[in-house]
Amino acid sequence: MLPKRFTVLPNPVHSSHLRRFDQFELNLRTSEIFKQGKRVKLQDQPCQVLALLTERPGELVTREALQKKLWPNDTFVDFDHGVNIAINKLRDALGDSAEHPRFIETLPRRGYRWLTPVDSVGDSSTKPGADLTATATSEMPSSSGQATAAAPPANIRPLAAVAISAIAVLCGLALLFALDVGKLRSRLLGSAVPVRIQSIAVLPLENLSHEPEQEYFADGITEELITSLSKISALHVTSRTSVMRYKRTNKSLPQIARELNVDAIVEGTVQRSGDRVRITSQLIHAPTDRHMWAGTYDRELKDVLALQDEVARAIANEIKTTLTPQEQKSLTAVRPVNPEAYEAYLKGRYYWNKRTADGIKKASDYFQQAINLQPNYGMAYSGLADCSSGLAWHGFAAPNEVLPIAKAAALKAIEIDPLSGEAHASLALALSHQRSWVAAEIEFKRALQLNPAYANAHHWYGDYLSVAGRHEEALAEAKRAFELDPLSPMINTWLGYRYYYSRHYDQAIEQSRKILDFDPSFAAAHLLLGQAYLQKGLHAQAISELQSATTLSGDSPIYLAQVGVAYATAGRNAEARAVIDQLQKLARQNYVSSYGLAQLYAAIGDRQHAMRSLESAYDEGAVWLQYLKVDPALDSLHSQQQFQDLARRMGL
């Protein structure tokens, strides 16, 4: 006889969507874990591991069970590496350790065991696949209070008809399944819909040595991996500056992906031991937090460059990206490196990224050290070129002294590696600073052809185009640089300067405010805002912003000169002349660009001294003189014959 209702007796741990242990609570519905009510950052895979372990407290969960749970058959993965990463992340979230476990015990070569009691709370929904015990009960009790079995319905023909119809439907589905009509079988078997990955971000690799002095190494490996992936033209790769803002972040991967506007995230670890390096990495489809690929690479330090290219090729293969023959060649070239030279190079990049006078000078020393150890180290020459250009650009050294070094180093980098987009960009920058306009544009275009994902090349080329008065093209390049490096304060600021030099001051103000919203201490953004305010006639606001910029820059003469320009424009000539005296005093001790003095004299209305300062700037090779024709601060000089002659001599 058929019972009218089944009463299900669920397994206690299966019966709830909430599991509590110690100070933690796991929500199975939302895949979230909380500690004393506060959400703990934990990705999807470690959370699935936690669910599996807490399902059977005290019992062995085999590695095979974890594999079946976490990775579908269509996912390629280094399984041991993937499990280890998931367990390690879970232990980190719980404050557990493998040596003295409170929650997760490792059973070598077998699996893991959950050690802590687990309480279930919430509703009584049954988890699919749970062991169920069912008893039949009558809907109505007997007069004695005991349940009795209910009689079957008198007429079962309707039920039989339903059953026959169901069987017919199932047979039809079986036929469609067998023939795979409309890919039904593929869909029902759970074959993953191909995920299209067109953009990717490499998060800062975790330094497993936990030694602060090794941070430069982890950061450098991250940057090198980004460089390797950037060689793939079909892939949009977020630049280093933006991803470094997520170092030790508590944000989830989907949130990071949304902020960076990417489809996938690469994360991992790096550990150095003597002359060996071990890199682990995994590829996550960011919107779904789905694990797509993982790998572990253990190499000698001299092979680290080939290792990074190997990781890039593996990722390209996983996301089904077709590499061009040139990209194949670039990613398979054998490039051994002297371990000591490589270490010096990474230290150079670490200090270069600080963009301070001391940082750039230290970076130059480390790049030179790398070159001394390995004379055919192309990227070290490229780094040295960028440092020399940076010293001239920021006014930290006399341009005529350092720009020849920049050009020579970039040419040597190209000689060693003609296919390096970074090296061609370094040469283009040095040539533009030396006013070799035609040659510079050829090199910019070659750099972008070789590495279209190199944000700095777009950024520098945009500046070149601004100088040439090609403002629409300049803005397009600046926007492309922004897409590749959306959180870089420098690239954001120079997007604002594209508006400033094309006389769109409102947009420049809006852009500078956006930068200061997420980085209020960035001096160049205050400089841009102050200069734009000045052109709008907002003198008080301009002076305030420019004073802030000068303080944040460490009293840079370039910034100080703009305070003087603002004083003069506001009619405060005595204060403007005091700034001139201050700059002239500084020039007796260190290099001070004459270009700032020219702007100041022009603002006061002293055209004779303004032109004399511009001629001095020309003789000293001042980099900022390239803005001669587009700088609003010099508009009052355009009618001067001497100004027009100078512009012709500069090739403008």
N, C-alpha and C positions, 0 to 999 in steps of 0.2 A: 504494500500500500504506500501511496505517496504522501509524505508529510506536507502540511500546508506551509511550514516555515522551518528554516534551519537556524539554530542558534550557534554562532561561531565563538569558539573559545580561543582568543588570540594568544600567541606567545607574548609574555609581558614586555619584552624589549621592543617587539615589533609593533606594539599596539599604539604607539604615540609618535607624533611628529617632533616631540621635544625630548631630548635626553640630557640628564644632568649628572655631573660628576665633579667631585671636589668643588671648586669655585666657578666651574664652567657650565654653560648650557649650549647644546647643539640644536639648531633648528633645521630639521631635514627638509622642510618645504622650501626655505629660502637659501639653504646651503650657507648659513651664517653661524658663527660661534661667538659667544659673549662671555666675558669674565666680569662677574659682579655687575652685570647690566651694561657693560661697555663693550662695544664691538671690537673683536680682535681681527686684524687683517689676516686672512687666510684664503688662498686661491682655491679654485674649484677642485683640482685633483687632490691636494692634501685633505680637503674637506670630505671627499669621497672615501679616502683611506680611513679617516676618522669614523665615518659612518659604518664602514665595514668592520673595523676593529671593535667599536662599542656595541655592535649587534650581537657579538658572542663574547662577552667578558670572560677572561680566563681560558679561552680556547685558542688553539693555534689557527692563525690565518696564514695560509701558505702564500708564497710569492706567486705561485701560479694563479691562485684565486684573485690576487691583486691585479695581475696582468689581465685576466679575463674581465675584471670589473672596469679597469681604467682605460684600456686601449682596445678599440675595435680592430677587427681583422685587417681593415684597409689602412691602418695607420702604421707607418714605419717608425720604429723607435728603438733606441738602445735601451732595452727594457731594464737592465740592472741599474743603469744610470738614472732612468726615469723614476724608478721606485725609490732609490736612495735620495734623490732630490725631494720627492714628495714626503718621505719620512722625516728628512732633516728639517724641512719647512714646518711640518707639523710639530716636531719637537721644539723648534724655536718658538712657535706660537704658544705652546703650552708651558714653556719654561722647563722642559724635560731634558734629560741627557742620556746618551747610550750607555755611559759608564755607570751611572747611578740612576736607573730608570724609576720614575714614580708612576708613569702611565703606560709606556710602550717598552716591552722587553723584546730584544732581538734574539731569535733562535737561529744561530748560524746555519746558513745553507738551507734553511727550512722556511722561515717566515717570521711572524711577529705575534705577540700575545698582549692583550689589554689587561692591565693589572688592577685597575681601580673599579670599585662598584659603580654601576650605572643605574640611575633611576629614570623611569619613563613617566611623562606627564602629558596631558592633552587629550585629544579625541581618541576614538577607538578604531580609526581606519586601519585596515590591514595592509601591510606592505606586500606587494606582489612577490610571490615565490616563498612566502613565509610558511613554516610548518603549521598546519591548522588541524585542530581536532574539532569535529562537528558532531553534535547530537541532535536527533530529531525530537521535537516536542510538539504536542498538540496545541492548537490555538485556544481550545477551551478546556479547562480542568474538569475532572469528574466530580461527582458529588462528594466523594471522599477526600477531595483536595489533591488526588494524584493525577498526573497527566496521562492521558490515554491516546493511542494512535488514532488519527482521523481516518474515516473511510474514504476510498477513492471516489471521484465524481461518478455519477450514474452514467453519464454519457461522455465517453472519451474520444468520440469521433472528431470533434473540433480540434482537440489536442493532436490527434494523429494527423489531421490535415496540415496543421501548422508544422509538425515534424517533417512531413513529406516535402512541404515547400522549402523548409530550411535545408533539407538534404539536397534538393535540386539546385538551390542557390550555391551551396558549398561545392557541388560538382562543377557548376559553371565557373566558379572562381578558381577551382583546381585546374580546369582546362586552360583558362586565361593565364594562370600562374605558370603552367607547364610550357605554354607557348611564349611566355614573357611578353604578352600583348601590352603595348603602351608602357613597357619597362616595369610592369607590375611586380614581377618577381624581384627585380633589382631593388625596387623601392621597399617591398615588404621584407626583404632580407636585410634591410638597414644599410645598404651601400650608401656611403656619404655622398651628398651632393657636392660636386667639386667646388672648393672654396677659391674664389678669385682673389689673389693677393697682388695688389699693385703698389702698396706703400707699406713701409716697415720702419720701426724704430728699435734701436739697440739700447736697452737700458744699461746704466753703469754696472759693469760686472762686479760682483761682490768679492772683496779681498779676504780670502779665507785665512791668510796668515794673521789677520787681526793686529798687524803691526802698523801703526800710523805712518812710519817712514816708508812703507811699501804701497801707500795709496797712489803715488805717482805711477807705479807699475800697473795696478789695476785700471786706473784711468787711461793710461797709455794704450793698454791692450784693447780697451773699449773703443778708443779713437781709431786704432788700426783696423779693428773689425768693421767699423763704420766705413772706413776708407775702402776696404776690400769689397764690401757690398755696394758701395757707390760706383764701382766699375761696371755694374750691371745697368745698362741704359734703360731697360724696361721697368726698373724698380725705383720708386721714389723713396729715398732714404733720408730720414731726419738727421740733421747735423748734430755734432757733438754738444754745442752750447746749449741747445734746447733739452737734450736728454739728460745732461748732467744736473739739471734742476730737479730731477726725480731720484737723485741719490738718497738712499735711506728714506724714501717716502712711504707714507702709510696709505697712499691712494691705491685703489684697485686697478688691475690692468685695463678693464673696459673704460674706466674713467680716464686713465692716462691716454689710451688710444683716442678717445673722443677729443681730448684737449690738443693732441698732436695731429689729429685727423689722419690716422693710419689704420690699415687693415690688420696688421700683425705686430707682435712684440717679440723681440729676442731678449732673453734674460739668461743669466748664468753666473758662474763663479770662475775665479782664477786663483791659482795657488802656485807660488814659486818655491822651489827647494834647490838651492845651489844653482847649477846650470840646467835645471829641468823646470819645465812649466807644464801645468795641467789646467786645461780649460774645459769646463762643462758648459753646455748651452742648450737651450730648448726654445722651440718656436711655438708661440701661442696665437691662435686666431682670436684676436682681442675682443670683438663684440660678443662672442659666445664663451670666451675663456676656455676654448677647446685646445687641448694639447695636440700638436700636429707632428712634432719631430723632436728628438733629443740626441745628443751625442757627447762623448767624452774623448778628449784628445790629450795625449801625454807625449811630449816631445822634448828634445834638447832645445835649449834656448836659441841656439844658432839656427834652428829650423822653424822658429816661431812665425816668420813671415809667410812661409809656405803653409803653416798650420792655419793661419787666419784665412788665407785664400781657399783652403780646403773646406773650412766651415762655410764660407760664402757659396762655394759650389754646391755643397750639400743642401743649403737652404734654397738655392735657385732650383735644384732638382726637385725638392719637395713641393715647391709652389708652382712647378711646371713652367718655369720661365726659360725661354729659349735664349741661349747665349750666342752672341755674334762670334765669328771666328776670332776677331780681335780680342773680345772679352775672354774667350776660351784661352787664348794665348797668354793674356795678362794674368789670368787666375791659375795658370799651370806652370808659369815660369819658375824655375828653381832659383831661389834667392836666399842663400845662406848668409848669415850675418854674424859678425863677431859679438859674442855675448856682452862684453864690456862696452862695445860701441853701441849696441842696442840699448843697454841700460842708460848710457849717457844721452842717447837720442830721446828716450822717454822722459828723462828729467828735463831735457830742453823743451819738449812740448808742454810739460807740466807748467814750467815757469813762463813760457810764451803765452799761454792762455790767461795769465794774470793781467797782461797788458799794462803793467806798471813799469816805470823806468828801471827799477831794480830787477823786476821780473824779466824784462826783455834782455837786459844786459847779462843776467845769469843764464838765460836761455841761449844767448849767443855763445857764451863760454862752453856750455855743454854740447851744443852742436859742433863747435870747433873740436872739442875733445873727441866726439864720435868720429869726425873726419880724420883726425890724427891716428885713431885706432884702426879705421877702415877707410882708406882713401877713395874707394869706389862706392861709398854709401850715398846714393843719390838723394834720398829723402832728408838726410842731414844737411846736404848742401841747400836743398829747398827751404829747410827750416832756417838756416843761416841767412838766406836771402830775405825771407819774411821779417826776420829780426832787424836786419839792417834797414829795410824799408820802413819798419815800424818806428825805429829810433828817429828817422828823419821826419816821418809823418807827425808824430806826437811832439816834436820839438825837443827830444831828449839829446840829440847830437846834431852837429853841423851837417847838413845834407851833402855837401861836396866831399865830406870825409867818408860817409857811410854808403851813399848810393852806388858808387863804383863797386863796392864790395857786394852789394845786393845783386847787381847785374852779373858780375863774374861768377858768383855762387850759383845763380839760377842757370846760367849757360852751362856750367859744369854738371848740374843736376840733369839737364836735358841730354847732355852728351852721354851720361851714364844710363839714363832711362828715357829714351825719346817718346815713349808712350805715357809718360806721367802727366796727367792733366794738372796736378798740383804744381809741378815744376814749370810748365808753360805759363800758369797763372802767376807764379812768382816772378818770372821774367817780364810778363806783361806789366805787372805793377811797377817793377823797377824802371822799365822803359818809359812808362807814363809819367813817373816822378821826374825823369830826366828829360821830359818833353819830346820824346821820340814817338810822336803820335801815331804815325802810320804803322810802324813796326809793332807798337803796343797793341793796336787793334787786331792785327794779324795774330798775335800771340793769345789774346783774349779769346778769339774765335776758335783757335786750335785747342786751347784749354777746355772750352765748353764742349767741343766736339769729342774730346777724349773722356771727359768726365762731366756730363751735363748735370750731375747731382752735387757738384762742388759749390756749396753756397757762397763761399768767399769769392769765387771767380765771378759769379753773377753780381755780387755786392761791389767788387772793385770795378767791374766793367760798367755797372750803372753809374759809378762816380765819374769814370772816364767820359761817358756819354753826357753827363750833366755839364762837365767842363766844356764840351764841344757844343753845348746849347741844344743837344738833341733830347729834349726833355721827355717826350712821350716814350722814346726807346729807353731812356734812363729809368723812368718809372716802371716800365715793364720788367726790366732786369731786377730792380729793387724788389718788386713784388714776387718774382721768382725766388730770389734769395730768401725772402720772408717765408714762402711756402716750404722751403727746405729747412729753415732754421727759425721757426715761428717764435721761439722764446729767447732769442739772442737779443740782448739790449742794444748792442752795437748795430746789428742789421735793422732792427726796428727804428733806431734813431736815424740811420741814413736813409731809410724809406721816407722819414719825415723831411730830411734835407732835400730829397728829390722834389718835394712840394715847395720847400723854401726857395731853392734856387730858380724854380719856375714861377715864383711870385704868387703861389697859392698859400698864403699865410694862414688862413683859417684851417686848412687841412693839416698844415704843419703843426699848428697848435693842438689840434685834435689828436694827431699821432703822438706828439710828445707827452700829452696827458695820459694816453693809454700806456705808454712805457712806464711812467712814474707811478701808475696804479699798481704795477706788480714789482717795480724796482725803484722805490723813491730815492735811493742813494746813488743812482747812476748819473754821474756828472754831465755827460754829453747830452742827456735828455733835458736837463735844466738849461744847458747852453742853448740848445735849439729853441726851447720854449721862450727863453729870454730874448733871443734874437728876433723871433717871430713877433713877440709882443712889441718890440721896439719898432718894427716896421708897421705895426698897427697903430702906433702913437700912444701905446700904453706904457709910459715911461716908468712909473713907480713899480708896476709889476715886473717890467723888464729888468730894472736894476736889482730888485729882490732876487729874481731867478738867477741872474748872472753872478751875483755875489755868492749864492748857494753853490752854483756850479764851480766857482773858483775855489771855495773852501773844500768841496768834495774832491776836487782834482789835486789837492795838495799844493794850491797856489801856483798852478801851471801858468807860465807867462802867456800862453795862447789864450787861456780863459781870462786872465787878469786884463789883457788888452781889451776884451769885449766889455768889461765893466767900465773902462775908460770911454769906450765908444758910446755906451749908454749915458754916461754923465754928460758928454759933449752934446749928444742929441737932445738931451733934456735941458740944455742951456747951462749946465753946471760946469763951465769951462775950467774954473780953478781946480776942481776935483779931477777933471780929466787930465790937466797938465801935471797934477801930482802923480797920476798913474804913469804918465810918460817918464817922469823923473825916476819913478820906482823901476820901470822896465830898463831904463838906461843904466841904472845902478846894477841890476841883475846881470846885464850883458857884459859887465866887466869881469864877472866870475864864471858864467856859463853861457852857452849858446842861447840867444833869444832871437827869434825870427823878426826880421825887419818888416814883415808883412803886417803884423799886428800894429806896429807903430804907424804904418801907412794908413791903415783903417782909422786910427785914432786922429791923426792929423787931418784926414779928409772930413771927419765928423766935426772937428773944430772949425774947419773952413780954411785951413792953412795948406793950400794946394801945392805950394812950392816944396814944403817939407814932406808932404805926402808923396809927391813924385820922386823926390830924392830917396825916400825910404823904399819905394817900389824898385828903383834902380839897384839899391843895395840888396833887396830881396832877390832880384834877378841874378846878381853876381854871386850870391851865396848859395844859389840853387834851392831857395825856399820852396817847399812842396806846395804850400797853400797859395802860392802865387798863381797856380793853375786856374784858380777861380776868378781871375782878373776880370773877365768879361761878364760873369754871371753873379758876382757878389753884390748885393744891394748896397752894402756899405761904401762901395766905390762908384756908385752911379754918378756922383757929382763931378767925377774926373773924366768921364767918357768924351767930353768935348775937347779936352786938352790934346794938342798935337803930339806932345811927348807920350801921352798915354796910348794913343793910337799907334805910334811907332813901336812902343814896347810890346803891344799886343801882336804886331806883325812879326817882330823878332822872336816871339814865343811860338809862332805858328798858329795863333788863335784867330 
